[in-house]
């Protein structure tokens, strides 16, 4: 993996890999909402690893009733 400064922003494909999800899942969430925050840079979409981790942490549940 690249150094922190060059790896500060992830593409949607890299973000999906980071979360162990399909890219199409992130595509759908970006359209419908409910997915992790991302940054628009012109037409480019980028994710910060810290935002991905925070989003995942907010979804921790103990049982199906909490989900």
N, C-alpha and C positions, 0 to 999 in steps of 0.2 A: 504494500500500500504506500501511497505517496506521503510526504511530510504533511503536518497539520496545516501549514499555510496553503499548500496547493490542494489539499483535500477538504478544505473548509466547506465547500458546496458540492453536493452530489446531484447527478442527473436523476431523473425519475427512475431509470433502469437501475442505477446504483442504489437509490433509496429503497426500491423494491427488494433488491438483493439483501440490503442491510436488514430489512424487516422480515426477510424470508417469505415474501409475498410475490405474486405475479405483478408485472408492470401494469397489466390491464386492470387490476384491482385499484391501484393508485390512480389510474386514468379515470375510472368510474367515480371514485371518491372525490376527485378534483372537480368533476362535473356536478355531482349530487350533493357534495358536502360530507362532512363527517371524518375526513381523512386528516393526516398531519398537515400542519402549516407549511407553505412553500413560498418561495420568492419568485416573482416574475422579473426577468431581465430581458426586456424586449420580448421576443417570442420564446425565449428560453425559460424553462422552469427549473429551479434549483431548490434543494432541501439542505438544511443544516442538520448534521448528525445530532446535535443537542435537542433540536425540535422533535426529531424522530423518537429519541429516547424519552423525552417528556410526554409525547403523545402516547407512547406505549405504556409508560408508567401510570398514566391516568386511566388505563383500561384494565388494570389488575383487579380481578374479582376473586372471591372466596368460594362462591357457589353460583349455580345457574340462576337463582332468584335475584342476584345482584346485577346480572348481565343485562 
